[in-house]
Amino acid sequence: MDIKISVIGGGGYRSMFLARSLAWQAAALHIKEIVFMDNDEKKLNIFGTMSKLVAERINPEIIFRLTTDPVEAVRDADYVITTIRVGEDEKRVDDERIALKHHVLGQETTGAAGFSFAMRSVPALAEYCELIRRYGKPGVKVFNFTNPAGVVSQTLRDMGYDFTFGICDAPTGLLQSFARLYQVPPEEITAGCYGLNHLSFFHSIRFRGKEMLETLIEDDRIYTETDMRYFPKELARDMGCILNEYLYYFFFREQAVEHILRAGETRGEVIREVNRRMLAELEMLDVEKDFDQCLKTYVHWHGIRSDKYMKNETGKMRKKPFTFDSMEKDMGGYAGVALSYIRSVQERKPVDMILCVPNQGAIPGLLDTDVVEISCRIQDGAVIPQRVEQPGEIPMELIRRVKSYERYASKAIREKDKKAAAQCLFLHPLVNSWSLAQELTEEYIQSNKDYIEGWS
């Protein structure tokens, strides 16, 4: 059966990565039609068109369409990927700066700024979900990549959108870095992962079925050549697990804030400037006639963005330079997560993957309805989170606290409840102050007044 995949936010700066992955797998997975939709026509015409050209170079048979009409995009869709940024880079900068003014981490997923981003993201995503429910095929699935994926996924599920799953490329990216280091095919690495989005812990990593966790923890190379570079070996030993890179913000909170303040620019400001200059150069070119030059421009600026990933926050840079070969076979990133699910359904073979899904008893001490990031078994289309028999005591203290924040964040956003907003920010371990929570709540509601309404 031919399938249709739609991407809401297809004019984003990372759209070409997604298009390349989808195009390479299109024939094998019977993907007949791909639609990239964005409400920013200028960006869609540039990055969407570049994505379309990349996909058609890889697979000339594919039907690849661009549109600004969400109904056209999701009509008869089998799968939808959502990756939107309400308020664009400017609001991300505002979110981060409001938090930093109070000496609180401004980071759009783990920091207080994530709540502000979710305030804007969820209402927009809920509108898309209503359209998907109405116009998509029966049984349509939505894979959400919009940050902060934890809060967003929890809130969408609490609103009744049980066809949504949160996806993130951080866990698979870390596993793929181990695969490169040990020269093991990525498909031969499996992992036991539990926690929340950007707050997850690997308690098992197996190469071809052989447990490698202790070997990895003791391997000095992972602390220089992978995103474990942000942690000392002693911490990994003490925790007895491999850490998601975003845990840096929790374990080294004061260092992260000081590094950002010393650098003088936030991650959002870095990305805003890179994107502004990239877009300005691309606007001077004809994408279809000058595609190769457009690609060079894109690689140049995206390379700068990639090289500075977490640099201002940690003082450390990735060693591997950024490259983008439009014809390189690729199954990674967040597209890879969605494609793994599709492959399992089509081939009727069980597959293990990491998703943000309801807990359903998998992590002891959390509610069944709590959305968690966890290793899952996909079987006959069903998503079965794998039970964690003995989660670590310290990881669980942090997971429970942040999950409480996410529950209250969901309540605040769904009910437009200022009191719940202040409660959620008070519970956030990187705020941890009632007075600061009150101030941040007022400032974020005021900052987002053009995107939200009805808060009391």
C-alpha positions as CSV (number, residue, x, y, z in Angstrom):
1,M,0.0,0.0,0.0
2,D,1.4,3.4,-1.0
3,I,1.6,5.9,1.9
4,K,1.7,9.6,2.2
5,I,4.0,11.5,4.7
6,S,3.4,15.1,5.6
7,V,5.7,17.4,7.4
8,I,4.3,20.4,9.3
9,G,7.1,22.9,9.4
10,G,8.7,21.8,6.2
11,G,10.3,25.2,5.6
12,G,12.6,24.9,8.5
13,Y,16.4,25.2,8.4
14,R,16.9,21.4,8.9
15,S,14.3,20.3,6.4
16,M,16.9,18.9,3.9
17,F,18.1,16.3,6.5
18,L,14.5,15.1,6.8
19,A,13.9,15.1,3.0
20,R,17.1,13.1,2.4
21,S,16.2,10.4,4.9
22,L,12.6,10.1,3.6
23,A,13.8,9.9,0.0
24,W,16.3,7.2,0.6
25,Q,13.7,5.0,2.3
26,A,10.8,5.9,0.1
27,A,11.0,2.9,-2.3
28,A,11.6,0.3,0.4
29,L,8.7,1.7,2.6
30,H,6.3,2.4,-0.3
31,I,6.3,6.1,0.4
32,K,4.6,7.5,-2.7
33,E,4.0,11.1,-1.7
34,I,5.8,13.6,0.6
35,V,4.3,17.0,1.4
36,F,6.2,19.7,3.1
37,M,3.9,22.4,4.6
38,D,4.9,25.7,6.2
39,N,3.0,28.9,6.9
40,D,6.1,31.0,6.1
41,E,6.0,31.1,2.3
42,K,9.4,32.7,1.9
43,K,11.2,30.0,3.9
44,L,9.1,27.2,2.3
45,N,10.2,28.5,-1.2
46,I,13.8,28.4,-0.2
47,F,14.3,25.5,2.2
48,G,11.3,23.5,1.1
49,T,12.4,23.8,-2.5
50,M,16.0,22.7,-1.6
51,S,14.5,19.7,0.2
52,K,12.4,18.9,-2.8
53,L,15.4,19.0,-5.1
54,V,17.4,16.8,-2.8
55,A,14.6,14.2,-2.6
56,E,14.1,14.2,-6.3
57,R,17.8,13.7,-7.0
58,I,17.8,10.6,-4.7
59,N,14.4,9.3,-6.0
60,P,13.1,10.8,-9.2
61,E,9.9,8.7,-8.9
62,I,8.8,10.4,-5.7
63,I,5.9,12.8,-5.6
64,F,7.1,15.8,-3.5
65,R,4.9,18.8,-3.0
66,L,5.1,22.1,-1.1
67,T,2.1,23.9,0.3
68,T,1.1,26.6,2.8
69,D,-2.3,24.9,3.2
70,P,-2.4,22.6,6.2
71,V,-5.6,20.8,5.0
72,E,-4.0,20.0,1.7
73,A,-0.9,18.8,3.6
74,V,-2.6,16.4,6.0
75,R,-5.5,15.2,3.7
76,D,-5.2,11.4,3.5
77,A,-1.8,11.4,5.2
78,D,-0.7,8.1,6.8
79,Y,2.0,9.8,8.9
80,V,2.6,13.4,9.9
81,I,5.8,14.9,11.4
82,T,5.5,18.2,13.2
83,T,8.5,20.4,13.7
84,I,7.3,24.0,14.2
85,R,8.7,27.1,15.8
86,V,6.0,29.5,16.8
87,G,7.5,33.0,17.2
88,E,10.6,32.0,15.2
89,D,14.1,32.8,16.5
90,E,13.1,36.1,18.0
91,K,10.9,34.6,20.6
92,R,13.4,31.9,21.5
93,V,15.9,34.7,22.3
94,D,13.2,36.5,24.4
95,D,12.5,33.2,26.3
96,E,16.2,32.7,27.1
97,R,16.9,36.3,28.1
98,I,14.0,36.5,30.4
99,A,15.3,33.5,32.4
100,L,18.9,34.6,32.3
101,K,17.9,38.0,33.7
102,H,17.0,36.1,36.9
103,H,20.2,34.0,36.7
104,V,18.0,31.1,35.7
105,L,19.1,28.8,32.8
106,G,17.5,30.0,29.6
107,Q,17.3,26.9,27.4
108,E,14.4,26.0,25.3
109,T,13.9,22.4,26.5
110,T,15.5,21.8,29.9
111,G,15.4,25.4,31.1
112,A,12.6,27.6,32.2
113,A,12.4,29.0,28.7
114,G,11.0,25.6,27.6
115,F,7.7,26.4,29.4
116,S,7.4,29.7,27.5
117,F,8.0,27.9,24.2
118,A,5.4,25.2,25.1
119,M,2.9,28.0,25.8
120,R,3.1,29.0,22.1
121,S,3.7,25.6,20.6
122,V,0.8,23.5,22.1
123,P,-2.1,25.7,20.9
124,A,-0.7,25.7,17.3
125,L,-0.1,21.9,17.4
126,A,-3.5,21.3,18.8
127,E,-5.0,23.0,15.8
128,Y,-3.0,20.9,13.5
129,C,-4.0,17.7,15.4
130,E,-7.6,18.6,14.9
131,L,-7.1,18.9,11.2
132,I,-5.1,15.6,11.2
133,R,-7.9,13.9,13.1
134,R,-10.5,15.2,10.6
135,Y,-8.6,14.9,7.3
136,G,-5.9,12.3,7.8
137,K,-6.4,8.6,7.1
138,P,-7.9,6.4,9.8
139,G,-5.1,5.3,12.0
140,V,-2.9,8.3,11.1
141,K,0.1,8.7,13.4
142,V,1.8,12.0,14.4
143,F,5.5,12.1,15.3
144,N,6.2,15.4,17.1
145,F,9.7,16.9,17.0
146,T,8.6,20.3,18.2
147,N,10.4,21.4,21.4
148,P,10.1,21.1,24.3
149,A,9.2,17.6,23.3
150,G,8.5,16.4,26.8
151,V,6.0,19.0,27.8
152,V,4.5,19.2,24.4
153,S,4.0,15.4,24.2
154,Q,2.5,15.3,27.7
155,T,0.1,18.1,27.0
156,L,-1.1,16.7,23.6
157,R,-1.7,13.3,25.2
158,D,-3.6,15.0,28.1
159,M,-5.7,16.8,25.4
160,G,-6.8,13.4,24.0
161,Y,-4.5,13.3,21.0
162,D,-3.5,9.7,21.6
163,F,-2.2,9.3,18.0
164,T,0.8,11.5,18.8
165,F,4.3,10.3,19.8
166,G,7.3,12.5,20.8
167,I,10.5,11.9,19.0
168,C,14.1,13.2,19.5
169,D,17.3,12.6,17.7
170,A,19.6,12.9,20.8
171,P,19.4,9.3,22.0
172,T,19.9,7.8,18.5
173,G,22.6,10.3,17.8
174,L,24.6,9.2,20.8
175,L,24.2,5.6,19.9
176,Q,25.3,6.3,16.4
177,S,28.4,8.0,17.7
178,F,29.3,4.9,19.6
179,A,28.7,2.8,16.5
180,R,31.2,5.0,14.6
181,L,33.7,4.8,17.4
182,Y,33.6,1.0,17.6
183,Q,33.0,0.5,13.9
184,V,29.8,-1.4,14.5
185,P,26.7,-1.1,12.2
186,P,24.2,1.2,14.0
187,E,21.4,-1.4,13.5
188,E,23.4,-3.9,15.6
189,I,23.3,-1.6,18.7
190,T,20.4,-1.8,21.1
191,A,19.9,0.1,24.3
192,G,17.9,0.3,27.4
193,C,16.9,3.9,28.0
194,Y,14.6,5.5,30.5
195,G,13.7,8.9,31.8
196,L,12.1,12.0,30.1
197,N,12.9,13.9,27.0
198,H,16.4,15.5,27.3
199,L,16.5,13.8,30.8
200,S,17.2,10.2,29.9
201,F,19.7,7.6,31.2
202,F,21.1,4.5,29.3
203,H,21.3,1.6,31.8
204,S,22.2,-0.9,29.0
205,I,23.9,-0.6,25.7
206,R,24.5,-3.8,23.7
207,F,26.7,-4.4,20.6
208,R,25.4,-7.5,18.7
209,G,23.7,-8.6,21.9
210,K,26.8,-8.2,24.1
211,E,26.5,-5.8,27.0
212,M,29.0,-2.9,26.6
213,L,27.9,-0.4,29.3
214,E,30.9,-0.7,31.6
215,T,33.3,-0.9,28.7
216,L,31.9,2.4,27.3
217,I,32.0,4.1,30.7
218,E,35.7,3.2,31.1
219,D,36.6,4.1,27.5
220,D,38.4,7.5,27.6
221,R,37.5,8.1,23.9
222,I,33.8,8.6,24.5
223,Y,34.6,11.7,26.7
224,T,36.3,13.4,23.8
225,E,34.7,12.0,20.6
226,T,31.0,11.8,21.6
227,D,28.5,13.9,23.4
228,M,29.6,12.3,26.6
229,R,32.3,15.0,26.4
230,Y,30.2,17.2,28.7
231,F,30.7,14.8,31.6
232,P,33.6,13.5,33.6
233,K,34.2,9.8,33.8
234,E,33.7,9.8,37.5
235,L,30.1,11.0,37.2
236,A,29.3,8.3,34.7
237,R,30.8,5.7,37.1
238,D,28.9,7.1,40.0
239,M,25.6,7.1,38.1
240,G,26.4,3.7,36.6
241,C,25.0,4.7,33.2
242,I,25.5,6.7,30.0
243,L,23.9,10.2,30.1
244,N,21.9,12.1,27.6
245,E,23.9,15.3,26.8
246,Y,21.2,17.6,28.0
247,L,21.7,16.3,31.6
248,Y,24.7,18.6,31.6
249,Y,22.3,21.5,32.4
250,F,21.1,19.7,35.5
251,F,24.4,18.4,36.8
252,F,26.3,21.6,36.0
253,R,23.6,24.2,36.4
254,E,25.7,27.1,37.7
255,Q,28.5,26.4,35.3
256,A,26.1,26.5,32.3
257,V,24.6,29.8,33.4
258,E,28.0,31.4,34.0
259,H,29.4,30.1,30.7
260,I,26.4,31.6,28.8
261,L,26.7,35.0,30.6
262,R,30.5,35.0,30.0
263,A,30.0,34.2,26.3
264,G,27.6,37.1,26.0
265,E,25.2,35.3,23.7
266,T,22.7,32.6,24.1
267,R,22.2,29.6,21.9
268,G,19.1,31.3,20.5
269,E,21.1,34.3,19.6
270,V,23.8,32.2,17.9
271,I,21.1,30.4,15.8
272,R,19.3,33.7,15.0
273,E,22.4,35.3,13.6
274,V,23.4,32.2,11.6
275,N,19.9,31.8,10.2
276,R,19.6,35.5,9.4
277,R,22.8,35.5,7.4
278,M,22.2,32.2,5.7
279,L,18.7,33.3,4.6
280,A,20.0,36.6,3.3
281,E,22.5,34.9,1.1
282,L,20.1,32.3,-0.2
283,E,17.5,35.0,-1.0
284,M,20.0,36.4,-3.6
285,L,20.1,33.1,-5.4
286,D,17.6,31.2,-7.6
287,V,17.2,27.9,-5.8
288,E,16.4,25.8,-8.8
289,K,19.0,27.3,-11.1
290,D,21.7,27.8,-8.5
291,F,21.0,24.7,-6.4
292,D,24.7,23.7,-6.0
293,Q,25.6,27.2,-4.9
294,C,22.7,27.2,-2.5
295,L,23.9,23.9,-1.1
296,K,27.4,25.3,-0.5
297,T,25.9,28.3,1.3
298,Y,23.7,26.1,3.4
299,V,26.6,23.8,4.4
300,H,28.8,26.8,5.3
301,W,26.3,28.4,7.7
302,H,24.9,25.2,9.1
303,G,28.4,24.1,9.8
304,I,28.9,27.2,11.9
305,R,25.7,26.4,13.7
306,S,26.7,22.8,14.3
307,D,30.2,23.6,15.5
308,K,28.9,25.9,18.2
309,Y,26.4,23.3,19.5
310,M,26.5,23.6,23.4
311,K,29.9,25.5,23.1
312,N,28.7,28.7,24.9
313,E,27.1,26.6,27.6
314,T,30.0,24.1,28.2
315,G,33.1,25.7,26.8
316,K,33.6,22.6,24.7
317,M,33.3,22.1,20.9
318,R,32.5,19.1,18.8
319,K,35.6,17.8,17.1
320,K,33.9,16.3,14.0
321,P,33.4,19.1,11.4
322,F,29.9,19.4,9.9
323,T,29.3,17.9,6.4
324,F,26.3,17.4,4.3
325,D,26.3,15.2,1.2
326,S,22.9,15.5,-0.4
327,M,23.3,12.1,-2.0
328,E,24.6,10.3,1.1
329,K,22.4,7.4,2.2
330,D,20.9,8.4,5.5
331,M,18.5,6.8,8.0
332,G,19.4,8.9,11.0
333,G,18.0,11.9,12.9
334,Y,14.4,12.3,13.9
335,A,13.3,11.0,10.5
336,G,15.1,7.8,11.3
337,V,12.9,7.3,14.4
338,A,9.7,7.7,12.4
339,L,11.0,5.5,9.6
340,S,11.8,2.7,12.1
341,Y,8.2,2.7,13.2
342,I,6.9,2.7,9.7
343,R,9.3,-0.1,8.7
344,S,8.2,-2.3,11.6
345,V,4.5,-1.8,10.7
346,Q,5.0,-2.6,7.0
347,E,7.3,-5.5,7.5
348,R,5.4,-6.8,10.5
349,K,8.6,-7.3,12.4
350,P,9.2,-6.2,15.9
351,V,11.7,-3.4,16.3
352,D,13.2,-1.6,19.3
353,M,13.4,2.2,19.4
354,I,13.3,5.1,21.8
355,L,10.1,7.2,21.9
356,C,8.2,9.6,24.2
357,V,5.1,7.6,25.1
358,P,2.8,7.1,28.1
359,N,4.6,5.2,30.8
360,Q,2.1,2.4,31.4
361,G,3.9,1.0,34.4
362,A,7.3,0.8,32.6
363,I,9.1,3.1,35.1
364,P,8.1,2.3,38.7
365,G,7.0,5.4,40.7
366,L,5.5,7.3,37.8
367,L,1.8,7.4,36.6
368,D,0.7,5.3,33.8
369,T,-0.3,8.4,31.9
370,D,3.1,10.2,32.4
371,V,4.8,10.6,29.0
372,V,8.3,9.3,29.3
373,E,11.3,8.8,27.0
374,I,12.0,5.1,27.0
375,S,13.1,2.1,25.0
376,C,10.0,0.6,23.3
377,R,9.2,-2.5,21.4
378,I,7.1,-1.8,18.3
379,Q,5.1,-4.9,17.5
380,D,2.1,-5.1,15.1
381,G,1.9,-1.3,15.3
382,A,1.6,-1.3,19.1
383,V,4.1,0.6,21.1
384,I,5.2,-1.3,24.2
385,P,7.5,0.6,26.6
386,Q,10.0,-1.8,28.1
387,R,9.8,-2.0,31.9
388,V,12.8,-0.8,33.9
389,E,13.2,-3.2,36.9
390,Q,15.7,-1.3,39.0
391,P,16.0,2.4,38.0
392,G,18.7,4.3,39.8
393,E,17.7,6.2,42.9
394,I,19.4,9.5,41.9
395,P,18.1,9.4,38.4
396,M,14.6,8.7,39.7
397,E,14.7,11.7,42.1
398,L,15.4,14.0,39.2
399,I,12.9,12.3,36.9
400,R,10.1,12.5,39.4
401,R,10.8,16.2,40.1
402,V,10.9,17.2,36.4
403,K,7.8,15.0,35.7
404,S,5.9,17.0,38.3
405,Y,6.9,20.2,36.5
406,E,5.7,18.7,33.2
407,R,2.3,17.7,34.7
408,Y,1.7,21.1,36.1
409,A,2.9,22.7,32.8
410,S,0.4,20.6,30.9
411,K,-2.4,21.7,33.3
412,A,-1.4,25.4,33.0
413,I,-1.3,25.3,29.2
414,R,-4.5,23.3,28.8
415,E,-6.5,25.4,31.3
416,K,-4.6,28.7,30.7
417,D,-4.1,28.7,34.5
418,K,-1.5,31.3,35.8
419,K,-1.5,29.6,39.3
420,A,-0.5,26.2,37.7
421,A,2.1,28.0,35.6
422,A,3.8,29.4,38.7
423,Q,3.5,26.0,40.4
424,C,5.2,24.2,37.5
425,L,8.1,26.7,37.4
426,F,8.5,26.5,41.2
427,L,8.8,22.7,40.9
428,H,11.4,22.9,38.0
429,P,14.7,22.1,39.7
430,L,16.5,24.7,37.6
431,V,14.2,27.4,39.0
432,N,13.4,26.0,42.5
433,S,12.1,29.3,43.9
434,W,8.6,30.4,44.5
435,S,9.3,34.1,44.1
436,L,11.3,33.5,40.9
437,A,8.5,31.3,39.6
438,Q,5.9,34.1,40.2
439,E,8.1,36.7,38.3
440,L,8.8,34.3,35.4
441,T,5.2,33.4,35.0
442,E,4.1,37.1,34.7
443,E,6.9,37.9,32.3
444,Y,6.3,34.9,30.0
445,I,2.6,35.6,29.9
446,Q,3.3,39.2,29.0
447,S,6.0,38.2,26.4
448,N,3.6,35.8,24.7
449,K,0.5,38.0,24.7
450,D,0.5,38.0,20.9
451,Y,0.4,34.2,20.7
452,I,-1.8,33.2,23.7
453,E,-5.1,34.5,25.2
454,G,-7.5,33.9,28.0
455,W,-4.9,33.3,30.8
456,S,-6.0,34.1,34.3
